[in-house]
Amino acid sequence: MLFSGFFIYGIGALFMLVAYKFGSLSVLQPILSSSYIFSTILAVTILKESMTLSKLTGIILIVISVILIGSSDK
């Protein structure tokens, strides 16, 4: 499990390097915060963590922020 986690992290880092080469840093950096969404979803589904109202509110705010910042790129 640990090595597959490192492998997946490495693939994600390579994708981000390519994205930084062709994209705008002011747009790409906030999109990185979407990793918190995926982490929370995996924690709830795989680790059976509880989903509280504050976690759900945080996820909704992150999604709204990523959409607003991502759509502002020209």
Buried (B, 14 or more C-beta within 10 A) or exposed (E): EEEEEEEEEEEEEEEBEEBEEEBEEEBBEBBEBBEEBEEBEEBEEEEEEEEEEEBEEBBEEBEEBBEEBEEEEE
